[in-house]
Amino acid sequence: MNAPTPDNPPIDSRFTCRDGGIWFDSGNGEPRRIADEFHVIGHAYDASGEPHYILEHQGNSFALPWTEMGERGGWRILRRYIRRLPINKRNQERLIEYLQAQALGERWTLTDTAGWQGESYILPNGEIIGAGGHTLFKRIPAHPEVFSPSGTLSEWQSAIGQYLAGNSRLCLFAGAAFAAPLLRWFGIDGGILHVYGDSSKGKSTAQQVALSIWGHGKDAGHSWNATGHALTNAAAARNDGLLSLDEIGEDTQNAVQTCAYTIANGRARLQGAKDGGNRPELRFRVLAISNGEHSLATHLGKQGRDIMAGQLVRFPSIPHALEEKHRFDSFRDFADHLKEASIAAYGVAGRVFIEKLCKMDSAKEKERAKTLYTAFLKQLNDSFPMTAQQNRTARLFAACGAGLMLASELAISGITAEQARQGVLRCFADWYENQPQGNIEETRIREHAENWMQQHAQSYRFSQWSDNETRPDHAGYQRYSVQELETINHRQGKRQKPKPRSTE
């Protein structure tokens, strides 16, 4: 790297770096300190092609766009990391000269999405696991500390992991946490797994268990009470990772309606750029978990919206329940223990999982994960007759099963691979039992037609069979036959001359 030091001075000899500061010597007196010391260690281009300096100050690396040098936005970025910066205009101009006098250094990769970058993995707090090389994540969350680890893997396994056994919903959500970094290996864009039930059923407990794999069991998650744009940004910051959304009933801004497809498909809404054209398309791949007192269909129905078949398969809902309380006197005590444990030992299991994937033969582990996924999906297809739409949902469950089983084989989850398989399999069976059989869209069309006829069959929209005039919103004709009312939609063809009403 080309950081300027006393042994590697800046290109412009008027500037020196010493005693923790940047000094300027005009040649007319003593050198003057103009700012705290920082260095140019590289350069990068973002997704739109905009060039950036990569700067370093006291071990922190950050990016400064060339176009922001000397502008308000540029000073804001510098002040976020550097305490002492020039106040007067003259020294500010000198600091810009200092920047432009530095060698650009090596080329870096600058990204605003977390997850896999080559052979390295970026956590939502910017931490890089694996052979990261020169990579910088610029979308740092407001509270990166919630993704810092606490405790050890053995402590997490003892306090949380072992209790996944016998609890299918805990297995499903923990499986989602481990499966999220593997989705691209399975060819899955993403999805949302939703559990619902009464407030005392422990739904939030299941989510805290899953969150504890990657970060703080409570604070690392989000609420459905947010705008669609905010949730899209949160998903991008968790690319190749887990997104947790709490309490669907708090959705007051139609975030569920607007984000169901966005999160599951991994594409944000295309937006125009201020200078013309479009902004770079924001893409990501996340596996989300959600909870609430109602299923997705019921929630949308309460808002007066119909659920689409695509939402059903991308956003499966299953009733929640804790099934095994283990050594605890009650399920409440069990849930309370898990909640407390999730904010004491957290953020370790996921790191160990990624570290093992990176350190071991990645090609071998990739094939093992794909084998587990393929076998799980085959079992679901062999055991449950499915439509193509239901098979898409089955892929989400198979991914969760494979993720948890792989974590078990790597001695991370705290349970056996067979316990993991049985838990996720139970969840799919419960989901399948509550699904309409056959093509969902065709079923919805029939239901809508039946409901519409029930509502309007006796209304003025159906004219009498013998009427010669119709209303503008005419829907069809009606006549009586054998004591029953028949309605004939006007699109089905010409009316036949009515037969006399039967007296039998």
C-alpha positions as CSV (number, residue, x, y, z in Angstrom):
1,M,0.0,0.0,0.0
2,N,1.2,3.5,-0.6
3,A,0.3,5.2,2.7
4,P,2.5,8.3,3.2
5,T,4.8,7.9,6.2
6,P,8.1,9.5,7.2
7,D,9.7,6.6,5.2
8,N,7.2,7.0,2.3
9,P,6.5,10.7,2.1
10,P,3.6,12.2,0.0
11,I,4.3,13.2,-3.6
12,D,4.1,16.9,-2.6
13,S,7.0,17.6,-0.2
14,R,5.1,20.4,1.5
15,F,3.1,17.8,3.4
16,T,4.4,15.4,6.0
17,C,2.7,12.9,8.3
18,R,4.1,12.7,11.8
19,D,2.9,12.7,15.4
20,G,-0.5,11.6,14.4
21,G,-1.2,14.6,12.1
22,I,-0.8,16.0,8.6
23,W,1.6,18.9,8.5
24,F,1.9,21.6,5.9
25,D,5.1,23.6,5.4
26,S,4.6,26.7,3.2
27,G,8.4,27.5,3.4
28,N,7.7,30.7,5.2
29,G,7.9,29.5,8.8
30,E,7.2,26.6,11.0
31,P,5.1,23.7,9.6
32,R,1.5,23.8,10.7
33,R,-0.8,20.9,11.6
34,I,-3.9,21.0,9.4
35,A,-5.7,17.7,10.3
36,D,-5.4,14.3,12.0
37,E,-3.3,11.8,10.1
38,F,-5.1,9.7,7.5
39,H,-3.8,8.0,4.3
40,V,-4.9,7.0,0.8
41,I,-4.5,3.3,0.7
42,G,-6.3,2.6,-2.6
43,H,-9.0,3.5,-5.1
44,A,-12.2,1.9,-6.3
45,Y,-15.2,2.3,-8.5
46,D,-18.8,1.7,-7.4
47,A,-21.5,0.0,-9.3
48,S,-22.3,3.2,-11.3
49,G,-18.6,3.7,-12.2
50,E,-18.0,6.6,-9.8
51,P,-14.4,6.7,-8.6
52,H,-13.6,6.8,-4.9
53,Y,-10.5,7.2,-2.7
54,I,-10.1,4.4,-0.1
55,L,-8.9,6.1,3.0
56,E,-7.6,4.8,6.3
57,H,-7.6,6.4,9.7
58,Q,-6.7,4.6,12.9
59,G,-7.5,1.2,11.5
60,N,-10.8,2.2,9.9
61,S,-11.1,2.1,6.1
62,F,-13.7,4.2,4.3
63,A,-14.5,5.5,0.8
64,L,-14.6,9.1,-0.3
65,P,-16.1,9.9,-3.8
66,W,-13.8,12.0,-5.9
67,T,-16.8,14.2,-6.8
68,E,-17.4,15.0,-3.1
69,M,-13.9,16.3,-2.4
70,G,-14.3,19.8,-1.0
71,E,-18.1,19.5,-1.0
72,R,-20.4,19.4,2.0
73,G,-21.0,15.7,1.5
74,G,-17.3,14.9,1.4
75,W,-16.6,16.8,4.6
76,R,-19.5,14.9,6.2
77,I,-17.9,11.6,5.3
78,L,-14.5,12.7,6.6
79,R,-15.9,14.0,9.9
80,R,-17.6,10.6,10.4
81,Y,-14.2,9.0,10.9
82,I,-11.7,11.8,11.6
83,R,-12.0,14.1,14.6
84,R,-9.6,16.9,13.8
85,L,-10.2,18.5,10.4
86,P,-9.5,22.1,9.2
87,I,-12.2,24.7,9.9
88,N,-10.9,27.6,7.8
89,K,-11.2,27.6,4.1
90,R,-7.5,27.9,3.4
91,N,-6.5,24.8,5.3
92,Q,-9.5,22.9,3.8
93,E,-8.1,23.7,0.4
94,R,-4.7,22.5,1.5
95,L,-6.1,19.2,2.8
96,I,-7.7,18.7,-0.7
97,E,-4.3,19.3,-2.2
98,Y,-2.9,16.7,0.2
99,L,-5.4,14.1,-1.0
100,Q,-4.7,14.8,-4.7
101,A,-1.0,14.6,-4.1
102,Q,-1.3,10.9,-3.0
103,A,-0.6,7.9,-5.1
104,L,-3.9,6.1,-5.9
105,G,-2.6,2.8,-4.5
106,E,-4.1,-0.6,-5.3
107,R,-7.5,-1.2,-6.9
108,W,-10.2,-2.2,-4.4
109,T,-13.6,-3.7,-4.7
110,L,-16.4,-1.3,-3.4
111,T,-19.8,-2.8,-2.7
112,D,-23.0,-1.8,-1.1
113,T,-24.3,-5.3,-0.7
114,A,-23.1,-7.7,2.0
115,G,-22.7,-11.5,1.5
116,W,-20.4,-13.3,-0.8
117,Q,-17.7,-11.4,-2.7
118,G,-15.6,-14.0,-4.4
119,E,-14.2,-16.3,-1.7
120,S,-15.0,-13.9,1.1
121,Y,-18.2,-13.2,3.0
122,I,-19.2,-9.7,4.3
123,L,-21.4,-9.5,7.4
124,P,-23.9,-6.7,7.7
125,N,-21.5,-4.8,10.0
126,G,-18.8,-4.7,7.3
127,E,-16.7,-7.5,8.9
128,I,-15.1,-9.7,6.2
129,I,-14.7,-13.5,6.7
130,G,-12.3,-15.4,4.4
131,A,-9.8,-14.2,1.9
132,G,-11.3,-10.8,1.5
133,G,-8.4,-9.1,-0.2
134,H,-9.1,-5.4,-0.9
135,T,-12.9,-5.3,-0.4
136,L,-14.8,-2.5,1.3
137,F,-18.5,-2.6,2.3
138,K,-19.9,1.0,2.3
139,R,-23.5,0.3,3.5
140,I,-22.7,0.2,7.2
141,P,-25.9,0.0,9.4
142,A,-26.8,2.5,12.1
143,H,-25.9,0.1,14.8
144,P,-23.2,-2.3,13.6
145,E,-22.5,-3.6,17.1
146,V,-25.7,-5.7,17.0
147,F,-23.8,-8.1,14.6
148,S,-20.7,-8.3,16.9
149,P,-20.3,-11.7,18.6
150,S,-20.9,-12.5,22.2
151,G,-19.9,-15.7,24.0
152,T,-18.6,-18.9,22.5
153,L,-20.0,-21.5,20.2
154,S,-20.2,-24.0,23.0
155,E,-22.1,-21.5,25.1
156,W,-24.6,-20.9,22.3
157,Q,-25.0,-24.7,21.7
158,S,-25.6,-25.3,25.4
159,A,-28.0,-22.4,25.9
160,I,-29.9,-22.5,22.6
161,G,-28.7,-25.0,20.0
162,Q,-29.5,-28.2,21.8
163,Y,-33.1,-27.1,22.4
164,L,-33.9,-27.1,18.7
165,A,-34.4,-30.8,19.0
166,G,-38.1,-31.7,19.0
167,N,-39.2,-28.1,18.1
168,S,-40.0,-28.0,14.4
169,R,-40.5,-24.2,14.2
170,L,-37.2,-23.5,15.9
171,C,-35.6,-25.9,13.4
172,L,-37.2,-24.1,10.5
173,F,-36.1,-20.7,11.5
174,A,-32.6,-21.8,12.5
175,G,-32.4,-23.6,9.2
176,A,-33.3,-20.4,7.4
177,A,-30.5,-18.7,9.2
178,F,-27.9,-21.3,8.1
179,A,-29.5,-21.7,4.6
180,A,-29.4,-18.0,3.7
181,P,-25.7,-17.9,2.6
182,L,-26.3,-21.1,0.5
183,L,-29.2,-19.9,-1.6
184,R,-27.2,-19.1,-4.6
185,W,-25.8,-22.6,-4.5
186,F,-29.4,-23.9,-4.6
187,G,-30.5,-21.5,-7.4
188,I,-33.1,-19.8,-5.2
189,D,-33.7,-16.1,-5.4
190,G,-35.2,-15.8,-1.9
191,G,-38.4,-16.1,0.1
192,I,-40.2,-15.3,3.3
193,L,-41.1,-17.9,5.9
194,H,-44.0,-16.7,8.2
195,V,-45.3,-18.3,11.4
196,Y,-48.5,-17.1,13.0
197,G,-50.6,-17.7,16.1
198,D,-51.7,-16.1,19.4
199,S,-49.3,-13.7,21.2
200,S,-48.4,-16.3,23.8
201,K,-47.3,-19.0,21.3
202,G,-43.6,-18.0,21.3
203,K,-43.4,-16.7,17.7
204,S,-40.9,-14.0,18.6
205,T,-38.9,-16.6,20.5
206,A,-38.3,-18.6,17.3
207,Q,-37.1,-15.4,15.6
208,Q,-34.7,-14.5,18.4
209,V,-33.2,-18.0,18.2
210,A,-32.6,-17.6,14.5
211,L,-31.2,-14.0,14.9
212,S,-28.8,-15.2,17.6
213,I,-27.0,-17.3,14.9
214,W,-25.8,-14.1,13.3
215,G,-26.1,-11.3,15.8
216,H,-28.0,-9.9,18.8
217,G,-31.1,-12.0,19.4
218,K,-33.4,-9.0,19.6
219,D,-31.7,-5.9,18.1
220,A,-30.5,-7.4,14.9
221,G,-34.0,-7.8,13.6
222,H,-36.5,-5.4,12.0
223,S,-40.2,-4.7,12.3
224,W,-42.8,-4.8,9.6
225,N,-43.7,-1.2,10.7
226,A,-41.5,0.4,8.0
227,T,-41.6,1.7,4.5
228,G,-41.0,-0.6,1.6
229,H,-37.9,1.4,0.7
230,A,-36.4,1.0,4.2
231,L,-37.0,-2.8,4.1
232,T,-35.4,-3.0,0.7
233,N,-32.3,-1.3,2.0
234,A,-32.3,-3.6,5.0
235,A,-32.5,-6.6,2.6
236,A,-29.6,-5.3,0.5
237,A,-27.5,-4.9,3.7
238,R,-28.1,-8.6,4.5
239,N,-27.5,-10.0,1.0
240,D,-26.8,-13.7,1.2
241,G,-28.1,-13.5,4.7
242,L,-31.1,-13.6,7.1
243,L,-33.6,-10.9,7.3
244,S,-35.9,-11.0,10.3
245,L,-39.2,-9.0,10.3
246,D,-41.3,-8.9,13.4
247,E,-45.1,-8.7,13.8
248,I,-46.9,-8.5,10.5
249,G,-49.8,-6.8,12.3
250,E,-47.7,-3.6,12.7
251,D,-47.6,-3.1,8.9
252,T,-49.3,0.3,8.6
253,Q,-47.6,1.4,5.4
254,N,-48.4,-1.5,3.1
255,A,-44.9,-2.8,3.4
256,V,-46.1,-6.4,3.2
257,Q,-47.9,-5.7,-0.1
258,T,-45.1,-3.8,-1.7
259,C,-42.2,-5.9,-0.4
260,A,-43.3,-9.5,-0.7
261,Y,-42.2,-9.8,-4.3
262,T,-39.2,-7.5,-3.9
263,I,-37.7,-9.4,-1.0
264,A,-38.5,-12.8,-2.5
265,N,-37.2,-11.9,-6.0
266,G,-34.2,-9.9,-4.8
267,R,-34.7,-6.8,-6.9
268,A,-35.5,-3.3,-5.8
269,R,-37.7,-0.9,-7.7
270,L,-35.8,0.7,-10.5
271,Q,-35.2,4.4,-9.9
272,G,-34.1,7.3,-12.0
273,A,-30.9,9.1,-11.4
274,K,-30.7,12.9,-10.8
275,D,-28.4,13.3,-13.8
276,G,-30.5,11.3,-16.2
277,G,-30.8,7.6,-16.9
278,N,-31.4,5.1,-14.0
279,R,-29.6,4.4,-10.8
280,P,-27.8,1.0,-10.7
281,E,-30.3,-1.7,-10.0
282,L,-30.1,-2.9,-6.4
283,R,-30.1,-6.7,-6.3
284,F,-29.8,-9.0,-3.3
285,R,-30.6,-12.5,-2.2
286,V,-32.1,-13.0,1.3
287,L,-34.1,-15.6,3.2
288,A,-36.5,-13.7,5.5
289,I,-38.4,-14.9,8.5
290,S,-41.6,-13.2,9.8
291,N,-44.2,-13.6,12.5
292,G,-47.6,-12.3,13.4
293,E,-51.0,-13.2,14.8
294,H,-52.4,-13.9,11.4
295,S,-51.3,-15.6,8.2
296,L,-50.4,-13.6,5.1
297,A,-53.8,-14.2,3.5
298,T,-55.7,-13.1,6.6
299,H,-53.5,-10.0,7.0
300,L,-54.0,-8.8,3.4
301,G,-57.7,-9.7,3.7
302,K,-58.0,-7.3,6.7
303,Q,-56.6,-4.6,4.5
304,G,-59.1,-5.3,1.8
305,R,-56.6,-6.9,-0.5
306,D,-56.7,-10.2,-2.3
307,I,-53.6,-12.5,-2.0
308,M,-51.9,-13.5,-5.2
309,A,-50.8,-17.0,-6.0
310,G,-47.2,-15.6,-6.4
311,Q,-47.3,-14.2,-2.8
312,L,-48.6,-17.5,-1.4
313,V,-45.7,-19.6,-2.9
314,R,-43.0,-17.0,-2.0
315,F,-44.4,-16.2,1.5
316,P,-45.6,-19.5,3.0
317,S,-47.4,-19.2,6.4
318,I,-47.7,-22.0,9.0
319,P,-49.2,-22.0,12.5
320,H,-46.7,-21.7,15.2
321,A,-46.2,-23.8,18.3
322,L,-43.5,-24.9,20.7
323,E,-43.6,-28.7,20.9
324,E,-40.9,-29.8,23.4
325,K,-40.1,-27.8,26.6
326,H,-37.2,-30.1,27.5
327,R,-36.1,-29.6,31.1
328,F,-38.2,-26.6,31.8
329,D,-41.4,-26.6,33.9
330,S,-43.5,-24.8,31.4
331,F,-43.3,-23.5,27.8
332,R,-43.3,-20.0,29.2
333,D,-40.1,-20.8,31.2
334,F,-38.6,-22.4,28.1
335,A,-39.4,-19.4,25.9
336,D,-38.1,-16.9,28.5
337,H,-34.8,-18.9,28.7
338,L,-34.3,-18.8,25.0
339,K,-35.0,-15.1,24.8
340,E,-32.5,-14.4,27.6
341,A,-29.9,-16.7,26.0
342,S,-30.3,-15.0,22.6
343,I,-29.1,-11.7,24.0
344,A,-26.2,-13.3,25.9
345,A,-24.6,-15.8,23.5
346,Y,-25.0,-14.7,19.9
347,G,-23.3,-14.0,16.6
348,V,-20.9,-16.9,16.9
349,A,-22.6,-19.9,15.2
350,G,-23.0,-18.0,11.9
351,R,-19.3,-16.9,11.9
352,V,-18.1,-20.4,12.6
353,F,-20.3,-21.7,9.8
354,I,-18.9,-19.3,7.2
355,E,-15.3,-19.8,8.5
356,K,-15.6,-23.5,8.0
357,L,-17.1,-23.0,4.5
358,C,-14.2,-20.7,3.6
359,K,-11.3,-22.7,5.2
360,M,-12.4,-26.1,4.1
361,D,-12.6,-27.3,0.5
362,S,-15.2,-24.9,-0.7
363,A,-16.0,-26.9,-3.8
364,K,-16.5,-30.0,-1.7
365,E,-18.8,-28.2,0.8
366,K,-20.7,-26.6,-2.0
367,E,-21.4,-30.1,-3.5
368,R,-22.3,-31.5,-0.1
369,A,-24.8,-28.6,0.5
370,K,-26.4,-29.2,-2.9
371,T,-26.6,-32.9,-2.3
372,L,-28.5,-32.4,1.0
373,Y,-30.8,-29.9,-0.7
374,T,-31.5,-32.1,-3.7
375,A,-32.2,-35.1,-1.4
376,F,-34.5,-33.1,0.9
377,L,-36.5,-31.7,-2.1
378,K,-36.8,-35.2,-3.6
379,Q,-38.2,-36.5,-0.3
380,L,-40.8,-33.7,-0.3
381,N,-41.8,-34.5,-3.9
382,D,-42.0,-38.2,-3.2
383,S,-44.1,-37.8,-0.1
384,F,-46.4,-34.9,-1.1
385,P,-48.1,-34.6,-4.6
386,M,-47.5,-31.0,-5.6
387,T,-48.2,-28.6,-8.3
388,A,-45.4,-26.5,-9.9
389,Q,-46.4,-23.6,-7.6
390,Q,-46.2,-25.7,-4.5
391,N,-42.9,-27.1,-5.6
392,R,-41.5,-23.6,-5.5
393,T,-42.5,-23.3,-1.9
394,A,-41.0,-26.8,-1.2
395,R,-37.7,-25.5,-2.4
396,L,-37.6,-22.9,0.4
397,F,-38.3,-25.7,3.0
398,A,-35.7,-27.9,1.4
399,A,-33.1,-25.1,1.6
400,C,-33.8,-24.7,5.3
401,G,-33.5,-28.4,5.9
402,A,-30.2,-28.6,4.0
403,G,-28.8,-25.5,5.8
404,L,-29.6,-26.9,9.2
405,M,-28.4,-30.4,8.3
406,L,-25.1,-29.0,7.0
407,A,-24.6,-27.0,10.2
408,S,-25.2,-30.2,12.1
409,E,-22.7,-32.1,10.1
410,L,-20.2,-29.4,10.8
411,A,-20.9,-29.7,14.5
412,I,-22.4,-26.2,14.8
413,S,-26.2,-26.5,15.3
414,G,-26.2,-28.4,18.5
415,I,-28.5,-31.2,17.2
416,T,-28.0,-34.1,14.8
417,A,-28.6,-34.0,11.1
418,E,-31.6,-36.4,11.5
419,Q,-33.2,-34.2,14.1
420,A,-32.7,-31.2,11.8
421,R,-34.3,-33.1,8.9
422,Q,-37.3,-34.3,10.9
423,G,-38.0,-30.8,12.3
424,V,-38.1,-29.0,8.9
425,L,-40.0,-31.9,7.4
426,R,-42.7,-31.5,10.0
427,C,-43.1,-27.8,9.2
428,F,-43.6,-28.6,5.5
429,A,-46.2,-31.2,6.3
430,D,-48.1,-28.7,8.4
431,W,-47.9,-26.1,5.6
432,Y,-49.0,-28.6,2.9
433,E,-52.0,-29.7,5.0
434,N,-53.4,-26.2,4.9
435,Q,-52.9,-25.5,1.2
436,P,-55.6,-25.7,-1.5
437,Q,-55.0,-28.6,-3.8
438,G,-54.6,-28.0,-7.5
439,N,-53.6,-24.9,-9.3
440,I,-53.8,-22.0,-6.8
441,E,-54.6,-19.4,-9.4
442,E,-57.4,-21.5,-10.9
443,T,-58.8,-22.1,-7.5
444,R,-58.7,-18.4,-6.7
445,I,-60.5,-17.6,-10.0
446,R,-63.3,-20.1,-9.2
447,E,-63.6,-18.7,-5.6
448,H,-63.8,-15.1,-6.9
449,A,-66.5,-16.1,-9.5
450,E,-68.5,-18.0,-6.9
451,N,-68.3,-15.1,-4.4
452,W,-69.2,-12.6,-7.1
453,M,-72.3,-14.6,-8.2
454,Q,-73.4,-15.0,-4.5
455,Q,-73.2,-11.2,-4.1
456,H,-74.8,-10.1,-7.4
457,A,-77.0,-13.0,-8.7
458,Q,-80.2,-11.4,-7.3
459,S,-79.2,-7.8,-8.2
460,Y,-80.3,-5.5,-11.0
461,R,-77.1,-6.4,-12.9
462,F,-78.9,-9.6,-14.1
463,S,-81.9,-8.8,-16.4
464,Q,-84.9,-11.0,-16.6
465,W,-84.8,-13.5,-19.4
466,S,-87.6,-11.8,-21.3
467,D,-86.2,-8.2,-21.0
468,N,-85.3,-6.5,-24.2
469,E,-83.3,-3.7,-22.6
470,T,-80.3,-3.8,-20.3
471,R,-78.3,-1.5,-18.0
472,P,-74.8,-0.2,-18.8
473,D,-73.3,-2.5,-16.1
474,H,-75.3,-5.4,-17.4
475,A,-73.7,-8.8,-16.4
476,G,-76.2,-11.4,-17.8
477,Y,-79.7,-12.8,-17.6
478,Q,-81.7,-14.8,-15.1
479,R,-84.6,-17.2,-15.3
480,Y,-86.3,-19.8,-13.1
481,S,-86.2,-23.5,-13.9
482,V,-87.5,-26.2,-11.6
483,Q,-87.8,-23.8,-8.7
484,E,-84.1,-22.7,-9.0
485,L,-82.8,-19.4,-10.3
486,E,-80.5,-19.7,-13.3
487,T,-78.1,-16.9,-14.3
488,I,-76.7,-16.8,-17.7
489,N,-73.7,-14.6,-18.4
490,H,-74.2,-12.5,-21.5
491,R,-70.7,-13.5,-22.8
492,Q,-71.8,-17.1,-23.2
493,G,-73.9,-16.6,-26.3
494,K,-77.4,-15.7,-27.5
495,R,-80.4,-16.2,-25.2
496,Q,-82.7,-19.1,-26.0
497,K,-86.4,-18.6,-25.8
498,P,-87.4,-19.4,-22.2
499,K,-89.3,-22.5,-21.5
500,P,-92.4,-22.3,-19.3
501,R,-91.6,-22.5,-15.6
502,S,-92.1,-26.0,-14.3
503,T,-94.9,-26.7,-11.9
504,E,-93.6,-30.0,-10.8
